[in-house]
């Protein structure tokens, strides 16, 4: 099964910035001398994928207040997206030196390691973040999704079910991008551990959202495992219609062709 990479979806607003060195500094950054305002601008620029402006805002903020752990963390996020690995690691480490209780920095440090394939380091950061009893429930659920997906990357689906099941118990609005990440990740872990009926139960939570090719794919796998091959064909066929020409459609077609008694 193709990896449903919730770590990458949890980072969807943070795609690679490319070469932004020639861009001019945003006037809001150029005209501000307030460290807090500049940090807030940096975060806004990250969210809108303006990495050059984010870099300028956060660097300027640190010139005014160099020992702000949160600003160091956000600068680490920017460097992560710019593939400046040494700089990113340095900022995350410095942020945690300045404030060991900055749990969100551990989440982002985990994302950094996961993107670079160092799953053990990512798991260590995520688990450390989850030890914080004061971590807000939504933030905790995001870390659990990240951890669950890394565990699946390592093949530890049983552990992923436990972590993602805990995330599934968090009240999250269906409009929140975290909502589908939780239930799709949990459904994948369930179907990979032979719990097809529970997988279908998790996917029922996705009924409030528009049609989704991955939902249909996972339903197809679950019905296949239950021996309900007509239902499996129905859902896998929907994948071909919803996502034609994609890798997921190719996988759905392979499963369809492997089903017993496929009609001529």
C-alpha positions in Angstrom: 0.0 0.0 0.0 1.3 3.4 -0.9 2.2 5.4 2.2 -0.4 7.8 3.4 2.1 10.3 4.7 0.2 12.3 7.4 3.6 13.8 8.4 3.7 15.4 4.8 -0.1 16.3 5.1 0.3 17.7 8.6 3.1 20.0 6.7 0.9 20.8 3.7 1.2 24.5 4.2 5.0 24.3 4.3 6.1 23.2 0.8 9.5 23.9 -0.5 10.1 27.6 -1.2 12.6 27.3 -4.0 15.2 30.1 -4.7 13.8 33.2 -3.0 17.0 35.0 -2.4 16.3 37.6 -5.0 13.0 38.7 -3.5 12.7 42.1 -1.8 12.0 42.3 1.9 8.3 42.8 2.6 7.6 46.4 3.7 5.9 45.2 6.9 9.2 43.5 7.9 11.3 46.4 6.8 9.3 48.9 8.8 8.9 47.0 12.0 11.2 47.2 15.0 9.0 45.1 17.4 10.3 41.5 18.0 6.9 40.1 18.7 5.3 41.6 15.7 8.2 40.4 13.5 7.8 36.8 14.9 4.0 36.9 14.2 4.8 38.2 10.6 7.2 35.3 10.2 4.6 32.7 11.2 2.1 34.3 8.8 4.6 34.2 6.0 5.3 30.5 6.7 1.6 29.8 6.5 1.4 31.5 3.0 4.6 29.9 1.8 6.5 33.1 1.6 9.7 31.7 3.0 12.0 34.5 2.0 9.9 37.0 4.0 9.5 34.6 6.9 13.3 34.2 7.0 13.8 38.0 7.0 11.1 38.6 9.6 12.4 36.0 12.0 16.0 36.9 11.6 15.2 40.6 12.3 13.1 39.5 15.3 16.2 37.6 16.7 18.4 40.7 16.2 16.1 42.5 18.6 15.5 39.6 21.0 18.0 36.8 20.3 16.9 34.5 23.2 13.3 33.9 22.1 12.8 30.2 21.9 9.6 30.3 19.8 11.3 32.5 17.2 14.2 30.1 17.1 11.7 27.2 16.6 10.0 29.0 13.7 13.3 29.8 12.1 14.1 26.1 12.3 10.8 25.4 10.4 11.9 27.8 7.7 15.3 26.3 7.4 13.7 22.8 7.3 11.6 23.9 4.2 14.7 25.5 2.6 16.7 22.2 3.1 19.2 24.0 5.2 19.7 21.0 7.5 22.6 22.2 9.7 20.9 25.6 10.3 17.5 23.9 11.0 19.0 21.5 13.5 20.9 24.3 15.2 17.7 26.4 15.6 15.6 23.6 17.1 18.4 22.6 19.5 18.8 26.2 20.5 15.1 26.7 21.0 15.0 23.7 23.4 18.1 24.9 25.2 16.3 28.2 25.8 13.0 26.6 26.8 13.0 22.9 27.4 9.3 23.1 28.0 8.6 24.3 24.5 6.8 21.2 23.4 5.9 22.4 20.0 9.6 22.6 19.1 9.8 18.9 19.7 6.9 18.3 17.3 8.6 20.4 14.6 12.0 18.8 15.3 10.3 15.4 14.8 8.9 16.6 11.5 12.4 17.6 10.5 13.8 14.2 11.2 10.8 12.3 9.7 11.2 14.2 6.4 14.9 13.2 6.3 14.1 9.5 7.0 15.6 9.4 10.5 12.5 7.8 12.0 14.1 6.8 15.3 15.0 10.5 16.0 11.5 11.6 14.9 9.8 9.1 17.2 12.0 10.2 20.1 11.0 13.8 19.6 7.3 13.0 19.2 7.2 10.8 22.3 9.0 13.4 24.4 6.4 15.9 23.2 3.5 13.6 24.3 5.0 13.5 27.9 3.9 17.1 28.4 0.6 16.9 30.4 -0.2 20.5 29.6 0.0 20.1 25.9 -3.4 21.2 24.3 -5.5 18.4 23.0 -5.5 19.5 19.4 -1.7 19.9 19.4 -1.4 16.5 21.1 -3.5 14.9 18.4 -1.3 16.4 15.7 1.8 14.9 17.3 0.0 11.6 17.6 -0.9 11.6 13.9 2.8 12.4 13.1 4.0 9.7 15.4 1.5 7.2 14.1 2.5 7.8 10.5 6.2 7.4 11.3 5.5 4.2 13.2 3.7 2.9 10.1 6.7 3.9 8.0 8.8 1.6 10.3 6.2 -1.2 9.9 5.0 -1.0 13.5 1.3 -0.9 12.7 0.2 -2.2 16.1 1.8 0.7 17.9 0.4 3.0 15.3 -3.1 1.8 16.0 -2.7 2.7 19.7 -1.3 6.2 19.1 -3.8 7.0 16.3 -6.7 5.6 18.3 -5.9 8.1 21.0 -5.8 10.9 18.4 -9.2 9.7 17.2 -10.7 10.3 20.7 -9.9 14.0 20.4 -12.8 16.3 19.4 -11.7 17.9 16.1 -14.0 19.9 13.8 -14.5 18.3 10.4 -13.4 21.6 8.9 -10.0 21.3 10.5 -7.3 19.8 8.2 -6.3 17.6 11.1 -9.7 15.8 10.9 -9.1 13.7 7.8 -5.5 13.0 8.8 -6.6 11.4 12.0 -9.2 9.1 10.5 -7.4 8.2 7.3 -4.2 7.3 9.2 -6.1 5.3 11.8 -8.1 3.5 9.1 -4.8 2.6 7.3 -3.3 1.2 10.5 -6.4 -0.8 11.2 -6.6 -2.4 7.8 -2.9 -3.2 7.9 -3.4 -5.1 11.2 -6.3 -7.1 9.9 -9.1 -5.1 11.5 -11.1 -4.5 8.4 -14.4 -3.9 10.2 -12.8 -1.3 12.5 -11.2 0.3 9.5 -14.7 0.8 8.0 -15.9 2.3 11.3 -13.1 4.8 11.3 -13.8 5.7 7.7 -17.5 6.4 8.5 -16.2 9.6 10.1 -15.1 10.8 6.7 -18.7 10.7 5.3 -19.1 14.4 6.2 -16.4 15.3 3.8 -16.4 15.3 -0.1 -15.6 12.1 -1.9 -12.0 11.1 -1.3 -10.0 8.6 -3.4 -8.0 7.4 -0.5 -11.1 6.7 1.6 -12.5 4.6 -1.3 -9.2 2.8 -1.6 -9.1 1.9 2.1 -12.7 0.8 2.0 -11.9 -1.4 -1.0 -9.1 -3.1 0.9 -11.3 -3.6 4.0 -14.1 -5.1 2.0 -11.6 -7.3 0.2 -10.3 -8.6 3.5 -13.9 -9.3 4.6 -14.5 -11.3 1.5 -17.1 -8.9 0.3 -15.7 -8.7 -3.2 -18.6 -6.8 -4.9 -18.3 -4.0 -2.4 -14.5 -4.0 -2.8 -14.9 -3.7 -6.6 -17.4 -0.8 -6.2 -15.1 1.2 -4.0 -11.9 0.5 -5.9 -13.7 1.4 -9.1 -14.5 4.8 -7.5 -10.8 5.3 -7.0 -10.2 5.0 -10.7 -12.9 7.6 -11.4 -11.8 10.0 -8.6 -8.1 9.9 -9.3 -7.4 8.7 -12.8 -3.8 8.2 -13.9 -2.5 8.5 -10.3 -0.3 6.1 -8.4 -3.2 5.4 -6.1 -5.4 4.5 -9.1 -2.7 2.1 -10.3 -2.6 0.4 -6.9 -6.4 0.2 -6.9 -6.4 -1.4 -10.4 -3.9 -4.0 -9.2 -6.1 -4.9 -6.3 -9.1 -5.1 -8.6 -7.4 -7.4 -10.9 -6.4 -9.7 -8.0 -10.0 -10.1 -6.7 -11.5 -13.6 -7.3 -14.3 -13.8 -9.8 -13.6 -10.5 -11.6 -16.3 -10.0 -14.2 -15.2 -10.2 -17.9 
